[in-house]
Amino acid sequence: LIVCSCGISHAPAMTGSTTSQTSGDHDAGAAALEAAAWGLLSASSLILGAVLGIVRLPGTTVRAMLMAFGGGALIEALSIELFGHIIHLQEDVGPKITWISIVSGIAGGLLFAGLNEVLNAQGAFFAEGVNCQVSCEALEGTAAA
């Protein structure tokens, strides 16, 4: 068995006496080309989005929906990456690691929300461009009174 970087054991491929080294290299080259093609296809959305933004900027509602979708996709990808590994660890450690991960994720979310509220109460909302103008006008109005 061969243990790869993901930690899973794989059986080595069975090779016959008729298989030459060049056909193995050809298969690896074809796999590399296929991986490069999929990578270019997935990265093309960046170029398409940039061209669309330069040619015709979508309205604020469409931009908000696209940003929300992108943020959700990023969080989902992160969750799969982090918690997928936990599921593999569960086979060795048991379900305790899953519960620890769930509780840690919830605690981290609550910590973030709490710190966000504390920072906003201390004036961190001034960093946002739209709120800055409104807040500065409000502060000027209270200072003048």
N, C-alpha and C positions, 0 to 999 in steps of 0.2 A: 504494500500500500504506500501511496505517496501522499504526504500531508502538504496541502498548498497553503498560500498565505491566508485564506479564509478560515483555516483551522479544520477543514473537513478532509477526511481521508478519501482518496480516489484510487481506484484500481488502475494500474498502468494499462495502456492500450496494448492489445495483443497484436504482435507483428509476426507475419509469416516470413518464410525464407524468400518468398518472391518479392517482398516489399523492399525497394531500394531506398537509400538515404535521400535521393533526389525527390522522390514522391512525397516524403515527409516534409522536406523543405518547401515543395510546391504547395502542400496543404497549409503549412504555416504562412506562406506568402499570401495565399488566397484568403485566409482568415484575417490577416493583417489588413489587406485591401478592403475586405468587407467591414471591418471595424472602423477603418478610416472613412469609408463611405457613410456609415451610420453616424459617425461623429460630425462629418460635414453637414449631413442633413439636419441633425439636431441643432447645430450651431447656426444654420442659415436663418433661424427665426430671429436671431440678434440683428443680422444684416437687414432682414425684411422689416423689422420694427424700426430700425434707425432710418431707413429710406422712407417708410410711411410717416414717421415723425417729422422728417425734413420736408417732404413734399406736401403733406396735408396733415396738420396736427388735429387729432381727434378732439371732440368736445370733452368737457370736464367729466361728464357722467361716464363716457366710454373709457376715459383714462383711469377713473377711479375703479371701474369694474375690472379693467385689465390688471391694475396694480393689486387689487384684492385677490384676483385669481392667481397671479404670480406669487404673492405672499403665501397663499394657501398651499400652492404647489411646492414652494420651498420648505414650508413647515412639514408637509407630508413626506417629502424626500428625506428631510432630516430625521423625522420620526422612524421611517423605515430603516434608515442607516443605523440609527442608534439602537432601536428596540429589536431589529432583526438579529443583531448580534446577541442580544439578551436571550432570545428564544433558543439559540444554539447553546448558550451557556446553561440554560435551564435543564438540558439533557444531562449535564454533568453535576450541577449544583442542586437542582430541584426547583420547585416553584417559588421558593423563598426569594430568589434573585428577581423574579418578575414582580413580586409585590414591592420589593425595595425600589425597583425602577419606577413603578407607578407612583408610589408615595413621593419619591424624589422629584419626579416630573411635576406633580401637583404642587409640591412645596416650592419648587423653582418658579412656577407660574405665579403663585401667590406672592412670593418675594419680589418678583419683577413688578407686579401690579402695585404692591405696597410702596416700593421705592419710587415708582413712577408718580404716585400720588404725593409723596413727600417732596420730590423734586419740583413738581408742578406747584405745590403750595409755597415753595421757596422762590418761585419765579422762573423756573426752567422753561415755561411756556413762551418766554420772550425769545427763545432761540428759533421759534417757528416764525417764518417771514410774514404770513398772513396775520397771525395774532399779534405780532409786534406792533404793527401800525395801529391797530384798534386799541391795544393796551396802552401804548404811548399817548394816544389821544385821550384816553380815559384818565391817565395819570396827570396829563397837562390840565384837564378839566378840574380834577380834584385839587391840584396845586393852585390854580387860579381862584378857587372858591374860598 
